[in-house]
Amino acid sequence: MARKVRFGLRNTKYAIYNPTTGEYGSVKEMPWAVALSLSAEGGEGTDFYADDTICYKFAGTNGGYSGTLELANIPDSIRADLLGEIADQATGVQFEIGNAEPAQFAFITEMQTDNGPMGFVFYNCKASRPDIAANTKSDNPSVDTETLSISIATQEFTYDGSKKLFIQGHIQKTDQNAALYNEFFSSVVTPGGAESGLSA
């Protein structure tokens, strides 16, 4: 049966990419996800006209995605992993570093559909630092959330003997693939099931 609707957001995780080894590290929790919004990037295909007719069609380009991930709070451990912040053991203070290079990571999450849960993995992700905001407490307090801006680009994998550019993958849970689906969230699933041949 085809999916009709998609809703919900949970099981949000990440794994840091090591460009030296060409592998993703262990999957870590990214708790308290509130909302995810990703917009497709790239140009649409165009037509070239001559003699009052289309004589060539230019294919569109796939530039990945960009958007935001809203969290109730961004733990210091995630700030250190993704944004390069430093936890200073001597002072107990977490410092934001002006020239820190954001880490490349894989982003994993789960959404619900009318046909059951669906898992997603996005490759070659980078995050930028969130804004800071706070409001005074009132009789009807509201929660101040934090939002990471995320860019998702292509990542090269060797697949079926040739190099291809991948951006994301998804899997719908069924009665037949329940065990495989559960494993999807414990490690970064890559095309062909191998992590060899990756490059940033």
C-alpha positions as CSV (number, residue, x, y, z in Angstrom):
1,M,0.0,0.0,0.0
2,A,1.4,3.4,-0.9
3,R,2.1,6.0,1.8
4,K,-0.4,8.8,2.0
5,V,0.8,10.9,4.9
6,R,4.0,11.5,6.9
7,F,4.2,12.9,10.5
8,G,6.3,12.8,13.6
9,L,10.0,13.0,14.3
10,R,12.1,10.8,16.6
11,N,15.2,8.6,16.8
12,T,17.3,11.5,15.7
13,K,21.0,10.6,15.7
14,Y,24.4,11.5,14.1
15,A,27.8,10.0,13.4
16,I,31.0,11.9,12.7
17,Y,32.8,11.2,9.4
18,N,36.6,10.7,9.5
19,P,38.1,11.9,6.2
20,T,41.4,10.1,7.0
21,T,39.8,6.6,7.3
22,G,36.9,7.3,5.0
23,E,34.5,5.9,7.6
24,Y,31.7,7.1,9.9
25,G,32.2,6.7,13.6
26,S,29.7,5.4,16.1
27,V,26.1,6.6,16.1
28,K,25.2,9.0,18.9
29,E,21.9,10.2,20.2
30,M,20.6,13.7,19.3
31,P,17.8,14.0,21.7
32,W,14.8,16.3,22.0
33,A,14.1,16.9,18.3
34,V,11.2,19.3,17.7
35,A,11.1,19.9,14.0
36,L,13.1,19.3,10.8
37,S,12.8,21.4,7.7
38,L,14.9,20.7,4.6
39,S,14.6,22.4,1.2
40,A,16.0,20.8,-1.9
41,E,18.9,22.7,-3.5
42,G,19.9,22.8,-7.1
43,G,18.8,24.1,-10.5
44,E,15.8,23.0,-12.5
45,G,16.2,21.6,-16.0
46,T,15.9,24.1,-18.8
47,D,15.1,23.9,-22.5
48,F,17.1,25.4,-25.4
49,Y,14.9,26.6,-28.3
50,A,15.9,27.1,-31.9
51,D,13.7,27.2,-35.0
52,D,10.7,27.6,-32.8
53,T,11.2,24.2,-31.1
54,I,13.1,22.6,-28.3
55,C,16.4,21.3,-29.7
56,Y,18.2,20.5,-26.4
57,K,17.1,19.7,-22.8
58,F,19.5,20.6,-20.0
59,A,19.1,18.3,-17.0
60,G,18.6,19.8,-13.6
61,T,21.2,19.7,-10.9
62,N,21.0,18.1,-7.5
63,G,22.6,20.3,-4.9
64,G,21.5,18.4,-1.8
65,Y,19.4,20.1,0.9
66,S,19.6,22.9,3.3
67,G,17.4,23.7,6.2
68,T,17.1,23.6,10.0
69,L,16.8,21.1,12.8
70,E,15.0,22.5,15.9
71,L,15.9,20.9,19.3
72,A,14.5,21.6,22.7
73,N,18.2,22.0,23.8
74,I,21.5,21.3,22.1
75,P,23.7,19.3,24.6
76,D,27.3,20.5,25.0
77,S,28.5,17.1,23.7
78,I,26.8,17.8,20.4
79,R,28.1,21.3,20.3
80,A,31.6,19.9,20.7
81,D,31.2,17.2,18.1
82,L,29.5,19.2,15.4
83,L,30.6,22.8,16.0
84,G,34.0,22.3,17.4
85,E,33.4,23.8,20.8
86,I,35.9,23.0,23.6
87,A,35.0,21.8,27.1
88,D,37.8,23.2,29.2
89,Q,38.4,20.8,32.0
90,A,40.4,23.3,34.1
91,T,37.6,25.8,34.3
92,G,34.6,23.7,33.7
93,V,33.5,26.1,30.9
94,Q,32.5,25.2,27.4
95,F,34.0,27.6,24.9
96,E,32.8,28.5,21.4
97,I,35.8,28.8,19.1
98,G,35.8,31.5,16.4
99,N,37.9,29.5,13.8
100,A,36.5,26.1,14.5
101,E,35.8,23.9,11.4
102,P,32.3,22.3,11.6
103,A,32.5,18.5,11.5
104,Q,31.1,16.4,8.6
105,F,28.5,14.0,9.8
106,A,25.7,11.6,8.9
107,F,22.2,12.5,10.1
108,I,19.8,9.8,10.9
109,T,16.1,10.2,11.9
110,E,12.8,8.5,11.9
111,M,9.4,9.7,10.8
112,Q,6.0,8.1,11.0
113,T,3.7,7.4,8.1
114,D,0.2,5.8,7.7
115,N,2.1,2.6,6.7
116,G,4.3,2.6,9.8
117,P,7.8,4.1,10.6
118,M,10.3,5.2,8.0
119,G,14.0,5.8,8.6
120,F,16.2,8.3,6.8
121,V,20.0,8.8,6.6
122,F,21.6,11.9,5.1
123,Y,25.3,11.9,4.2
124,N,27.8,14.8,4.1
125,C,26.1,17.0,6.6
126,K,27.5,20.1,8.3
127,A,25.8,22.3,10.9
128,S,26.3,26.0,11.8
129,R,26.0,27.5,15.3
130,P,22.5,28.4,16.6
131,D,21.2,31.8,17.7
132,I,20.9,32.5,21.4
133,A,17.5,33.7,22.8
134,A,15.8,33.7,26.1
135,N,12.6,35.1,27.6
136,T,11.7,36.1,31.1
137,K,9.5,33.6,33.0
138,S,5.8,34.5,33.2
139,D,2.5,33.0,34.3
140,N,2.4,31.1,31.0
141,P,6.0,30.2,30.3
142,S,7.1,29.2,26.9
143,V,10.0,27.0,26.0
144,D,13.0,28.6,24.2
145,T,14.3,26.0,21.6
146,E,17.6,26.0,19.8
147,T,17.9,25.6,16.0
148,L,20.9,24.2,14.0
149,S,21.2,25.2,10.4
150,I,22.1,22.1,8.4
151,S,23.6,21.8,4.8
152,I,23.6,18.4,3.1
153,A,25.8,17.8,0.1
154,T,26.6,14.8,-2.1
155,Q,29.0,12.1,-1.0
156,E,30.8,9.8,-3.3
157,F,30.5,6.0,-2.9
158,T,31.8,3.2,-5.0
159,Y,28.6,1.3,-5.9
160,D,28.3,-1.6,-8.4
161,G,31.8,-1.0,-9.6
162,S,31.4,2.7,-10.4
163,K,31.5,6.0,-8.4
164,K,28.2,7.7,-7.8
165,L,27.1,10.7,-5.7
166,F,24.7,9.9,-3.0
167,I,22.8,12.3,-0.7
168,Q,20.3,10.3,1.4
169,G,18.6,7.0,1.8
170,H,15.4,5.9,3.4
171,I,13.7,2.6,4.4
172,Q,10.1,1.8,5.2
173,K,9.6,-0.7,8.0
174,T,7.6,-3.8,7.0
175,D,6.9,-7.2,8.6
176,Q,9.6,-8.7,6.3
177,N,12.4,-6.3,7.1
178,A,11.8,-5.5,10.8
179,A,15.3,-6.8,11.9
180,L,17.0,-4.9,9.1
181,Y,15.0,-1.8,9.9
182,N,16.0,-1.8,13.6
183,E,19.7,-2.1,12.6
184,F,19.3,1.0,10.4
185,F,19.6,3.2,13.5
186,S,22.6,1.6,15.1
187,S,25.2,2.4,12.4
188,V,25.5,4.5,9.2
189,V,24.1,2.4,6.4
190,T,26.0,3.1,3.2
191,P,25.2,2.0,-0.4
192,G,26.1,-1.7,-0.9
193,G,26.6,-2.2,2.8
194,A,30.2,-1.2,2.8
195,E,32.0,1.9,3.8
196,S,35.0,1.5,1.5
197,G,35.4,4.0,-1.4
198,L,34.0,7.0,0.4
199,S,35.3,10.5,-0.2
200,A,34.1,13.9,1.0
